[in-house]
Amino acid sequence: MKRFEFHLSISPERYLNYYRGTVKQVHVRCANGVSIQFPASLMTQFVTAAGIHGDFVLTCDENFKGADLRRLQATRVN
């Protein structure tokens, strides 16, 4: 299983390009410096009125198939 961690900060206005299908792939640079791309459709579940913001992890098989995108939980410091 391959795992890629990265941060996303996409405004609602910018997300419209993904929503409308003008842009079909998301390109990001991971925390370790690797650049990846994945289908914009994976982001739909994370859209809010403020856009999409947070730390995410993309997992896929060794052939880069079966991609799954999840939001990482923020760690709380007391």
N, C-alpha and C positions, 0 to 999 in steps of 0.2 A: 504494500500500500504506500503510495506517495502522499506526502503531506506538505502543504504550502501555507504559511501564515503571513498575513499582510493587513494593512490598515486601509479602510475605505472612507472617503469623505466626499460624497456626491450631493450637490445641492438639488433641490426639487426641479429647478429649471434645467440643469444638466441631465438629470435622469430622464426628462422627456425625450431626449434623443434615443435612449435605450427603449423606452416604452413604445415609442412610435415605430421602432424598428430601423431608424436611420443608422444607428450603431448597433451591431449585433454581438460584438465581442467586447469584453472588458479586458483591458491591459493593465496589469499592476506589477509593481516591483515588491518582492517579498522582503521580509525582515533580513534574510540572509543574502540579499542582493540579486537573487534569481528573478528574471522577468517571466511572467506567465500570462496566458490569456484563457478566458473561459466564456461560455455563452452567457449573455446578459440576462437571459430568462431565469438563471439561478438566483438573481438578486430580488425577484419580485416579492418574495415573502418578507423581506427586510425593509421595504419602502414605508416611510412615515411622511407626515406633512412636512417634516424638516429635511427630507431626502433620505440618504443612507449614510450612516456614520457608525464607525466602530472597528473593532479588530475581528478578523475572520480567519477561518481555516478552510481550505479547499482540499479534499481528499479524492483520490482516484486510484485506479489499479495501475499496475506496472506499464500498461500500454496507454496510459492517460485517458482511459475510458471510465464511464460510470461515475462522473464527477458529482460530489456532494459538497455543498457550501453550508457552513454553520458559523454563527456568531460566537466568538469567545466571550465568556463571562468576564466582566471587569472585576479585578481583585480590589477588595475594599480594605483600606488602611485606616485603622482607628487610632 
